[in-house]
Amino acid sequence: MTLAGNLRTTARSLLQSSTPVQKRGLAHPLTGPALRDWTYVPRDRAGLLLGDMDKSQRQLVHRVLGLVLSEPCHAQVAVIMAMEDVLDRREGHTRGRHSTDFWFLIFGEPGADGTWSMRLEGHHLCVHVTVSGEQVVVAPLFLGCNPAVVRQGERIVTAPLWHEETLARNILAELPPAELTAVRLAPKAPADIYTGDRERVPPSFPPAAGVPVAALSRDARRSAQELLELYAGRLTDPLGSDLLDRLVADDLRFAWEGATEPGRPHYYRFTGTRFVIEYDNTQNNVNHIHNVLRDRDADFGGDLLATHTAAERPEA
């Protein structure tokens, strides 16, 4: 069975296993307001809470993740979700966080020919999957973590987004001084990623700034390629290999803001005509990461949904 077929089967199984009350939380119109109403901050959300699912239903949600996310990224997601209990402990259990405080939504009807989508979302997590016929797109994809690193003394116990920082620092380390000056746009990092939880990435974001990846010095360009491979490698193939091709073709620019020394607030991004990748680590003593990949054409279905809507519109 194809990837799209497996996703349809899994989504249908989840719908069929749901009680009427669960289904009211789970099923939403494809063009309804909930589709683009997303955020990575803690709040109640539309959808069916994982904590209100039984074991087999939660397994179906993770089956969806396993179909579109590579094993390393699936592991990142699992750690990010588990970190809610660690964060709750750090906060003295004052906010009642829990690792099942994530919501799953299905938009539209999982059919063989139509367009539909589904999303797992919660604090520091958004995985949005759109299916149109046999086409599958994962966007936006947000992974964050607080605490970003847990240590025992000097030893790292867990750090699910560690390589997203270290590979970016490799780029900085390999830049000659003039290129480093061009890449580093500001001495202070922003408090958060610029795109935030907007429904759409503004066409004007960002202004042409930073250095084109293709113009970086040889070693820095190789490290940038390795970092882009890491982001594309979050998806199962052929989704991941196709994403990497699109990223490379998008003439991305690389930019850094904030301190260049480890342990101080910092931010970087890749931006092109289509894609935006942002990484920010400034909060909680530089131990709180927000990281997102946005696709101007395909976020929340994008062009696929526009094509579907046009096909559904009656002729004048």
C-alpha positions in Angstrom: 0.0 0.0 0.0 1.2 3.5 -0.7 2.0 6.1 2.0 -1.2 8.0 1.2 -3.1 4.7 1.4 -1.6 3.8 4.8 -2.4 7.2 6.1 -6.0 6.9 5.0 -6.4 3.5 6.5 -4.9 4.7 9.8 -7.0 7.8 10.0 -10.2 5.8 9.2 -9.3 3.3 11.9 -9.0 6.1 14.4 -12.3 7.6 13.4 -14.1 4.2 13.5 -12.7 3.5 17.0 -13.9 6.8 18.4 -17.0 7.3 20.4 -19.5 10.0 19.3 -18.0 12.3 22.0 -14.5 11.6 20.8 -15.4 12.1 17.2 -16.7 15.6 17.9 -13.3 16.5 19.1 -11.4 14.6 16.4 -13.2 15.4 13.2 -13.3 18.9 11.7 -14.2 20.5 8.3 -11.3 20.8 5.9 -12.0 24.5 5.4 -13.0 25.3 9.0 -11.4 27.7 11.3 -9.4 25.1 13.3 -7.3 24.2 10.2 -4.8 27.1 10.6 -5.5 27.9 14.3 -2.3 26.4 15.7 0.2 27.4 18.3 3.2 25.9 20.1 2.5 27.6 23.5 0.5 25.8 26.2 -3.2 26.2 25.9 -6.3 24.1 25.4 -6.9 23.3 21.7 -9.4 21.9 19.3 -9.0 18.2 18.7 -9.1 14.9 20.7 -6.7 14.9 23.6 -4.3 11.9 23.8 -5.1 11.6 27.4 -8.7 11.0 26.5 -7.8 8.2 24.1 -7.3 4.5 24.9 -4.1 2.7 24.3 -5.0 1.4 20.8 -6.0 4.9 19.7 -2.7 6.4 20.9 -0.9 3.7 19.0 -2.7 4.7 15.9 -1.6 8.3 16.4 2.0 7.1 16.7 1.5 4.9 13.6 0.7 8.1 11.7 3.9 9.7 13.0 5.9 6.6 12.0 4.5 6.8 8.5 5.7 10.4 7.9 8.5 10.9 10.4 11.9 9.2 10.3 12.8 7.1 13.3 15.2 9.8 14.6 12.5 12.5 14.3 9.9 10.2 15.8 12.2 9.8 18.8 12.6 13.5 19.0 8.8 13.9 19.1 8.5 11.2 21.8 11.1 13.0 24.0 9.5 16.4 23.5 6.2 15.0 24.6 7.8 13.3 27.6 9.5 16.5 28.6 6.2 18.0 29.6 6.4 15.9 32.8 10.0 17.0 33.5 8.9 20.7 32.9 5.9 20.1 35.3 8.4 18.9 37.9 10.7 21.9 37.4 7.7 24.2 37.9 6.7 22.6 41.1 3.6 20.9 39.5 1.9 24.3 39.5 0.6 24.2 35.9 -0.5 20.5 35.7 1.5 19.7 32.5 1.4 16.1 31.3 2.9 14.1 28.5 -0.5 13.2 27.2 -1.5 16.9 26.8 -1.4 16.7 23.0 -4.3 16.9 20.6 -5.0 15.1 17.4 -7.3 16.4 14.6 -8.6 15.1 11.3 -9.8 17.6 8.7 -12.1 16.5 6.0 -12.8 13.0 4.9 -9.9 10.5 4.5 -10.8 9.5 1.0 -8.9 8.0 -1.9 -9.3 10.9 -4.3 -10.0 14.0 -2.2 -7.8 16.3 -0.1 -7.8 16.0 3.7 -5.3 16.5 6.5 -4.5 15.7 10.2 -2.4 17.2 12.9 -0.8 16.4 16.2 -0.3 19.5 18.2 0.6 20.6 21.7 3.2 22.5 23.7 6.3 22.6 21.6 4.9 20.3 18.9 3.0 20.6 15.6 3.1 17.9 12.9 0.6 18.8 10.2 0.1 16.2 7.4 -1.9 16.9 4.2 -3.0 14.2 1.8 -4.3 14.9 -1.7 -4.8 11.8 -3.7 -1.4 10.2 -3.6 0.5 13.4 -2.6 1.6 13.8 1.0 3.0 17.0 2.5 4.2 17.6 6.1 4.1 21.3 6.9 4.4 23.1 9.2 6.7 21.0 11.3 7.5 22.5 14.7 9.7 20.9 17.3 10.6 22.7 20.5 11.8 21.7 23.9 12.0 23.0 27.5 14.3 22.0 29.1 16.2 21.6 25.9 19.1 19.8 27.7 18.9 17.8 30.9 22.3 17.1 32.5 23.7 15.0 35.3 26.6 17.1 36.3 28.5 17.6 33.1 26.9 14.6 31.4 24.1 15.1 28.9 21.1 12.9 29.7 18.9 14.0 26.9 19.0 16.8 24.3 16.6 16.1 21.5 17.5 19.1 19.4 21.2 19.1 20.1 22.4 18.6 16.5 20.2 21.4 15.2 22.5 23.7 17.2 25.9 22.0 16.9 25.7 21.7 13.1 24.7 25.4 12.8 27.7 26.3 14.9 29.9 24.3 12.5 28.8 26.7 9.8 29.9 29.7 11.9 33.2 28.1 12.8 34.1 27.6 9.1 33.3 31.1 7.9 36.1 33.5 7.2 35.7 36.8 9.2 34.1 38.8 6.3 31.5 36.1 5.8 30.8 35.8 9.5 30.1 39.5 9.6 27.7 39.2 6.7 25.9 36.2 8.2 25.5 37.7 11.7 22.8 40.3 11.3 22.4 41.4 14.9 24.3 41.1 18.2 21.1 40.3 20.1 18.9 37.3 19.4 15.1 37.8 19.1 13.0 36.6 22.0 11.3 34.0 19.8 11.2 32.9 16.1 9.9 35.7 13.9 7.2 33.7 12.2 5.7 32.7 15.5 2.4 30.8 15.2 1.0 32.9 12.3 -1.4 31.2 9.9 0.8 32.1 7.0 4.4 33.2 6.6 4.2 36.8 5.2 5.5 37.1 1.7 7.8 39.9 2.8 9.6 37.8 5.5 12.4 38.1 5.7 14.1 40.9 3.8 17.0 39.8 1.7 19.6 39.4 4.4 22.3 36.9 5.4 24.4 35.0 2.9 23.2 32.6 0.1 24.2 29.1 1.0 25.6 28.7 -2.5 28.0 31.6 -1.8 29.4 30.4 1.5 33.0 29.2 1.6 33.5 25.6 0.8 33.7 24.1 4.3 30.8 26.2 5.6 28.7 25.3 2.5 29.3 21.6 3.3 28.2 22.1 6.9 25.1 24.0 5.7 24.3 21.1 3.4 24.7 18.7 6.3 22.3 20.8 8.4 19.7 20.9 5.6 20.0 17.1 5.3 19.3 16.8 9.0 16.0 18.8 8.5 15.0 16.9 5.5 15.9 13.7 7.2 13.1 14.3 9.7 10.8 12.8 7.1 10.5 9.3 5.8 11.6 8.7 2.2 10.6 9.7 -0.4 9.2 12.7 1.5 12.6 13.5 3.0 14.6 13.2 -0.2 12.0 15.3 -2.1 12.1 17.9 0.6 15.9 18.1 0.4 15.8 18.6 -3.3 13.3 21.4 -2.8 15.4 23.0 -0.1 18.5 23.0 -2.3 16.6 24.4 -5.2 15.1 27.2 -3.1 18.4 29.3 -3.1 18.3 29.6 0.7 20.1 32.3 2.6 21.7 31.6 6.0 21.6 34.2 8.8 22.5 34.3 12.5 21.5 36.7 15.3 22.7 36.8 18.8 25.9 35.6 20.5 28.2 33.2 18.7 29.5 31.7 21.9 27.7 28.6 23.2 25.5 29.1 26.2 24.3 32.6 25.3 21.1 33.5 23.5 21.2 32.8 19.8 19.0 32.4 16.7 19.5 31.3 13.1 17.4 30.8 10.0 17.4 29.6 6.4 15.1 31.5 4.1 14.2 31.2 0.5 11.3 31.9 -1.8 9.4 28.9 -0.5 10.9 27.7 2.7 11.7 29.2 6.1 13.6 27.3 8.8 14.0 29.1 12.1 15.8 28.1 15.3 15.8 30.1 18.5 17.3 29.4 21.9 17.0 32.4 24.3 14.7 31.6 27.1 15.2 29.8 30.5 18.9 30.5 30.6 19.3 29.4 27.0 17.8 26.1 27.6 14.5 26.4 25.7 14.4 25.8 22.0 11.8 26.8 19.3 12.5 25.3 15.9 10.2 25.3 12.8 10.1 24.5 9.1 7.5 26.4 7.2 6.5 25.9 3.6 4.8 29.0 2.1 3.3 26.8 -0.7 2.2 23.9 1.4 1.6 24.9 5.0 -1.7 23.4 6.2 -2.3 22.1 2.7 -1.6 25.4 0.8 -1.8 24.8 -2.9 -3.2 21.3 -2.5 -6.2 22.7 -0.6 -6.6 25.6 -3.0 -6.8 23.1 -5.9 -9.3 21.0 -3.9 -11.5 24.1 -3.1 -11.5 25.2 -6.7 -12.5 21.7 -7.8 -15.4 21.7 -5.3 -16.7 25.1 -6.3 -19.7 24.9 -8.6 -19.4 26.3 -12.1 -21.0 29.7 -12.7 
